[in-house]
Amino acid sequence: MWSSLWRSRDRFSLDELRYLIDQLQKVQIVNNVNKDFVIEALRSISELITYGDQHDSNYFEFFMERQVMGEFVRILKVSRTVSVSRQLLQTMSIMIQNLKSEHAIYYLFSNEHINFLITYAFDFKNEELLSYYISFLRAISVKLDKNTISLFVKTQNEEVVSFPLYVEAIRFAFHEENMIRTAVRALTLNVYHVGDESVNRFVVKAPHADYFSNLLTYFRKQCIDLNGLVSETLKNPDSDTTTAILAAVDEIEDDLYYISDVISAGIPDVGRLITDKIMQLLILPLLLPSLQLDAANDIQIGAITSLYLLCCILRIVKIKDLANTIAAALFCSPEAFIADSETKLNGYVPDHVHEIQQPENENVIEVNGCSKQIMQSLSSSSQVRTEDIISKGVSHSTLRDALLSYITVGDDLQVLGSLSMLATLLQTKVELDEIMLDALGILPQRKQHKKLLLQALVGEDSREDQLFSLGSSSIRDEFNCELDGHLQTLKDQYGVACSSLELGTTPSAHRFQVLHTLVSLFCRSNISPETLWDGGWLFRQLLPYSEAEFNSQHLKLLKTSHTQDSYKNCTCDLLEETRGTWPDLLVSILRDEWKKCKRAMEASSPPKEPKCILFPLEKSSADDVLPSESSIISGEKMCKVVKVFVLLHQLHIFSLGRALPDQPPTCLPSDIPENSRARTAGLDASGPKLGAELRLVDAVPCRIAFERGKERHFCFLAISVGTSGWILLAEELPLKKHYGIIRIVAPLAGSNPTIDEKHSRWLHLRIRPSTLPVLDPAKSITHGKAKTKALVDGRWTLAFRDDESCKTALSMIIEEFDLQSSEVKRRLNSLLNIEGSIDVPDTSLQPSEASSSTQTPSNSS
């Protein structure tokens, strides 16, 4: 009987919904006594309405009949507890997000209750309540369309005069909490993408248009903050700012992607508004003035940060006018930005304009003390004369000249930054006019030829001999006319006056100036190979891809004496490595780097991302850890030599109009000679293995202690097989004469054998690691932080029976190393086919030299 009176209600039923609403209507005030019930009732109602939307429409009909939305507003008014306000916002968010019925959504939005909640004065000092409120607003924005958005606005004469949802949201657009900023931005994009014309006019009118100005002001502050982090890192490379810089970079790029999304929403005038604000708040007063070589020390953004930001803006913000305006501004001198900078940078005035001093011989440019007669290669070619390049429009006083100067005289980061900027401009294919690429000197000749061919086909230039005449008057006139138009736009819209290029300037003059600048870069020995690869990528983009399109001017470009000298010097360095510390790895490293370089040169984008310029060069794994004579130092130097050689060799092949092979043209391994020490010992091409048996022909007995007081007896043997070589210590088999078991194997190369001066029976050896840490990605350096402990060289001191045995062991090492080195050089012969002989210093260790070296004995490994 009693059980029937207290029978429990089904949780997901109309009876349960009716009960909750009845109880909620009885609440006259919310206090600490009943707040828990109210919170639970609000939560349960959202669950039931969501359930009913999917299973039974009667649930929402009952919800409307009882006017529960009005009850929600009433409960909010009589409540003084934050927890109830929080639950009410969550309840509304859950219902809005989960209701699928258009009828239900329209009902929720079609009364003033929802706008009352939007404009209610919540206590936003409570951060959690603010998060629920912003989530509530965002949930509404997801459901907006051209029909529902009218329910949130008030109009007068068909113009929107009030839009609380948008206005209240953008109040928190620059909140310190990233999640709130992200939600507000998502809401604004949802509003913009509705495409309601009256709403679009509302958001671009004052004072609401200030949101876009504030957005760019906020972005400007982020850029200045990033520069502070980058400056600190450059001043103190050991400072732990990498994580902070990466976080700042992510936020800056997110902001730019948001700006790009706003523009793509298609709101009239927003693209122009954002372009103007980016130019007026950031690019003209901050970024461009900092690109001059002698920028003032108190400028708010340095050149490195500016180059990165310009790359990001061009790459992410797809506005045609913005891209062309930035490109046109590069033809202005730094003085053109002084007035604008004085107004916006608290009185900053740049110093005198830096000019690169020309040597007495106008055909020679000095780069790091190495004269480059790069202009002479053009003196004999028609239409493009040396004096044209030097005097007509190439004056070393524009920001474009500053970019090229960074490449020829800047440090590694400045070179990489300038290359990234030029590459970004080159890749801005849709937004940037071809005439601007041509003016900058970075329009690929393949595009040039297609453009001229099209002009010839449509009859703009009927003379066939002018099709590829890069200095024709018609091309020059068109070039000057269109460029002047962009410069005039820069002056009219932003007040930046740039003098037009001198009469007679041709695109070819600028293009060859860029090409010569890149050639001079390849002659610089103080630039990292990775940065040179970026230069190689850009160089290849600017030249044709087949022998038929490659003319004599291009061949002369890469065959200047100093370029060839640089190539020969690099080849000489590579040959020295065949007698260096790591010849056994030289061929395999060269093959790997060949594939990497080919892949990088043929890629659609440069090897390095622009953000790489914000960090100091990756430290060597041996910096501040290993001595300069360490084998690891030598190995890393060899890898750099290989990278540079591979780049120059591939460019050399490319300059001949040949296709790059997938593998370098190295010779195949040779067979093991029958009379070799390896064959006599019974070794095959796979080399020695620990625990294997071998014949001890020519082996020399010796002693060594790997632990203090524990001396061991071995038979010493040095053996080479092809490009590999080893030092073997074997234990003689007592029952099998002249045979032994291999117990210890060490690399032959880099052993640096020396006989102790005081103890002529002692032979000192350096034992390098079997592999280089730089070849293992897991052990690589990430922005200056080593992931693993650096490897160190071992030191052996072998004691022999007499002086003669010690000299025999030394001679064996030298003889086998000579064989190993000769095989490595033979494998590279076809790759090192250069005209003329190259004198390679003989770094092999002769017995007389070895025995004269003094070293304290040590038995460490």
Beta strands, then each sheet from edge to edge (+ up, - down):
strand 1: 154-156
strand 2: 159-162
strand 3: 365-367
strand 4: 370-372
strand 5: 693-695
strand 6: 700-707
strand 7: 710-721
strand 8: 724-732
strand 9: 739-747
strand 10: 754-755
strand 11: 762-767
strand 12: 781-782
strand 13: 785-786
strand 14: 794-800
sheet 1: 1+ 2-
sheet 2: 3+ 4-
sheet 3: 5+ 9- 8+ 7- 6+ 14- 11+ 10-
sheet 4: 12+ 13-
end
